[in-house]
Amino acid sequence: MFSFIREGALRPFAVVALLGALCVSPRAVAAAQEAVAPVEREQPIYLKLPWAFQFRFAGYVAAVEKGFYRRRGLQVLLLNGLPGAGVVDDVVGGRAQFGVSSTALLAHRAYGQPVVMLAPVLQKSPHVLLALEAAGIDGPDDLKNRRLMLADGFGSAEIWAMLRTAGIIDEDVAVSEPSWRIADLVQHRVDAMDALVSDHPQQLKRLGLAYEILRPEDYGIDFYGDLLFTSERYLSRYPEKVAAFREASLEGWEYALAHPEEVIDLLLEKYQTAGNGYGREFLRQEARTLRGLILWPSTEIGRSDPARWEKITQTYVDLGFIPAQVDLRNFFYRSWGWSHWALQLGAATAVAGCLVLAGWWTRRKKWRRSAGLQNDLRQALPRGELVLHYQPQLDLNTEKVIGMEALLRWHHPRRGLLQPGEFLPLAEESGLMVPIGQWVLTVSCRQMKIWQEQAGYPLRLALNLSPRQFFSPTLISTIRKVTAETGFSPDQLELEIGEKVVRDDGERAVAIMKGLAALGVGLVIDDFGGSPSSLDCLKGLPISVVKVDPARVMSAYPYPPPASDVPALVAVARSLGIGVIAKGIETPAQLESLKRDGFRMGQGFLLGRPEKTPIQIDFAMGVV
């Protein structure tokens, strides 16, 4: 059912490649290296992390600070992140060359994301189900009719697999959208949460609260933890850099595990982890826990077991998270032409293996057109499975609700609540995005009209536009028609587009933007400041608002970034008459910092989570 490649099957081709290399003149090789070396030295390599700096990423910190990357000719910058920040999207989209993800990376590959797993750093997954002892949850059997905080879609696959061992299915539990905050558990908003065993239990210990941990491994679910990965495109263009990066990263991990106190000093002094709540004792305990998950020194760091991957893949199939017929060979970093290993392919010969590789893309595209998630998506609208969640946007000084952002979700009949990143790429590729977008526009305008009447004042509606929607020839006429039918004024509608849309097709984008502006529609640049060239997007364009994720802005620069980057972006935008809204506000301290930086509008979990209609809002005083 699953297709893998035996390492030995490719050895003849490695010999051919070696003979070809020997035919090249050493002088020509030297000249070519000399010609490209200066350019390569100027190009930094970005590693995107899924969370703030802590010992979980100590190996990469050590590789930077001890010069392991530099010795191999690599200038590497670490980008810290937040959950849901889209590490896979950043790597596939070229905003970072490497990333760290969970075993869910396999499912991303199964649905067409061209990612390549370089090495599993954690031999054991850190994901567990965490509950307060007072909740009386001693095993999966006790979770029926409970409220669980789980990652969306296939992100919590190992937790769902553990639940299935007790016969628990989607309908038996209430799943909430993840905030990853321990406060939701402490304040009894949920009964149990998907947590990191190296992190969240320590937070409960600080509060003096007893807890229970349910480990999927105890129920036969044996996933890997953090995976180091890159994109197929980057690997094909720079195989030597990928090999060097992988080698230096694993060397960094060996150093970090052998010298934990030295690396903890670096994390505290240079990477300022204490500001995120990760002090010395926390990092020490995290290091001890991670050492057990990496299985070092008894197991080689980065080791992969083909049989284990087959079992993990089967678990995803059994859960209905990926199709039964899926080819994952290019998911694994291979030794031919690069530096690692390949998974098994039964008894296939080298020639047969290459023929299979050659035809794989064609078969995969044919399958994706005719089966799997894309077929389900075609039926999602008529079946009423698509829903909108609304997140309030507030005036940060008065705490008054000034608008709502409509966010699309899909209640998949088998996979539960799916986030946009798990199905919108398929919608965009298949052409379904335009009709889905029209539905979103109609439903959200109708709902916002109701809320405006309740509030007694105009409320803005913010909608995200994909590239296909933005460049659709019917976009302006559709907006004109829907706003007329619903009675929602176009000048209270804001459409969010990414910087990349403007940069990639400037002339056509400007023409469309001017047409929307003439209609009265506001235009928003989302994730503004995510690259050093962001300010170029503002020149001569009818932009009304830019949306800034301060954490993303800070991660776009070498760590630690200049303290003035975010306030400078705010000041420049405001000097051009452009409004600025902060996104991703999660803590009171972050809110106060944003106010000091000059932000007047914002949204985030602290101010209000995305919720289905109707949501309880006191429009004068913010979210209830």
WOLIN-V950747 format. One record per helix or strand. SS is the DSSP state (helix for helix, strand for strand). FROM is the first residue (numbers start at 1). LEN is the number of residues. If there is no record, write none. Layout:
SS|FROM|LEN  SS|FROM|LEN
This chain:
strand|2|2  helix|7|16  helix|26|17  strand|45|4  helix|55|11  helix|68|4  strand|76|4  helix|87|6  strand|98|4  helix|105|6  strand|115|6  strand|127|6  helix|133|3  helix|140|4  strand|147|3  helix|153|13  helix|170|3  strand|174|3  helix|182|5  strand|192|5  helix|200|7  strand|211|5  helix|216|4  strand|227|5  helix|232|6  helix|239|20  helix|260|10  helix|273|4  helix|280|15  helix|306|13  strand|326|2  helix|329|3  strand|332|1  helix|350|21  helix|372|12  strand|386|10  strand|401|12  strand|416|3  helix|420|11  helix|433|23  strand|460|5  helix|467|4  helix|475|12  helix|490|3  strand|493|6  helix|499|6  helix|506|14  strand|522|5  helix|534|5  strand|545|4  helix|550|6  helix|565|11  strand|579|4  helix|588|9  strand|601|2  strand|611|2  strand|617|2  strand|622|2
